[in-house]
Amino acid sequence: MTATDAQRTINAVFRIESPRLIAGLTRIVRDVGLAEELAQDALVAALERWPESGIPDTPGAWLMATAKHRAIDQLRRGKRLERKHEQLGHEIELQQELAAPDLEAAIDDNVGDDLLRLVFISCHPVLSTEARVALTLRLLGGLTTEEIARAFLVPEPTIAQRIVRAKRTLAEARVPFEVPRGAELAARLSSVLQVIYLVFNEGYAATAGDDWTRPALCEDALRLGRILAELVPQEPEVHGLVALMEIQASRLRARTGPSGEPILLLDQNRARWDHVLIRRGLSALARAEALGGARGPYALQAAIAACHARARTAEETDWARIAALYGALVELMPSPVVELNRAVAVSMAFGPAAGLELVDALLSEPSLQGYHLLPSVRGDLLAKLGRFDEARTELERAASLARNARERAMLLERAAACARGSAAP
């Protein structure tokens, strides 16, 4: 194995194992920042030794053992504990745990609980949404600061600062390394799901930059969702979110053309959809529904995605059912964006005039004034009604608001088609 191959393998192993490492170490040292440092130390040791000694049969266990020994050294020196006299009881507990003959086994016994605790720490409400996203991708997604910055088109120092501040905030707030209970659990779980879906959406439809999609971000979000589904298997909304992401991700290959240009849903070659992901998504949706109770917002969105996934052709899409599902979603989660999506479904089910009526009712909505999809949808509906001059104006306005270069080009192309007196391509 060449040095380059070894480094590539080590990085892949670390990305998979780092959440487990950080979770187990956080339980020992009670400091997520220190836990991450110890995990990084183990990675450095692997990069130094594995190219010569070879990859161990159980690389995750090797990394854990290395990080654990470093943690023991730090704790025995007492540099951190001596400054925290109020944690004397915890120090005694730590000394007892460190005296255990097989600390690796003790960590392994709790790995599921530790990962769940790490999820809730990363998405703690004491942090801003941006900080939750960055910390979640760093600790649970295994991404580097550079990778997170590149994915969200944010300067690397900005992401680094968010992560440092997030860890400092958690330490200053003395956030306990535990899974919340009762009403707090429901509120925190909602935050966790929101963060995972924000990551997925940024990969599925990039808000800015030159690329229409960023599949790697979708893969990271899916992995986090699947882990969460196994950690809290009785929560239907977790399975609903996984179902939604699986089905949406199934279209990624069909969403762009040979040159990276966007291809909208109704124009996609459905043979390019990933039917393995579709089956996984439908299975997750069935799992959510089997748990009973009213459908939550993610399960409802997954049901909408399932309608598209089950249609062999665009013409076979059950738009009336999709419109009804969006109606249920609006009642559950009132939102101008959801109402705009419902308008699209209504236009497909009952004609462009019916959809345009709903869209026009949103024109004075303050939160949509800078939202490029409002004039985009309105322009499409006007074009279908043959009102090409109005449609062109709307599509040009949409293009001026769009931050993604690929999307902007597509909107200008559709505006040009309207200027020629034909429906947008």
Secondary structure by P-SEA (a helix, b strand, c coil): ccaaaaaaaaaaaaaacaaaaaaaaaaacccaaaaaaaaaaaaaaaaaccccccccccaaaaaaaaaaaaaaaaaaaaaaaaacccaaaaaaaaaaaaacccaaaaaaacaaaaaaaaaaaaacccccaaaaaaaaaaccccccaaaaaaaacccaaaaaaaaaaaaaaaaaaccccccccaaaaaaaaaaaaaaaaaaaaaaaccccccccccaaaaaaaaaaaaaaaaaccccaaaaaaaaaaaaaacccccccccccccccccccccccccaaaaaaaaaaaaaaaaacccccaaaaaaaaaaaaaacccccccaaaaaaaaaaaaaaacccaaaaaaaaaaaaaaccaaaaaaaaaaacccccccccaaaaaaaaaaaaaacaaaaaaaaaaaaaaacccaaaaaaaaaaaaaaaaccccc
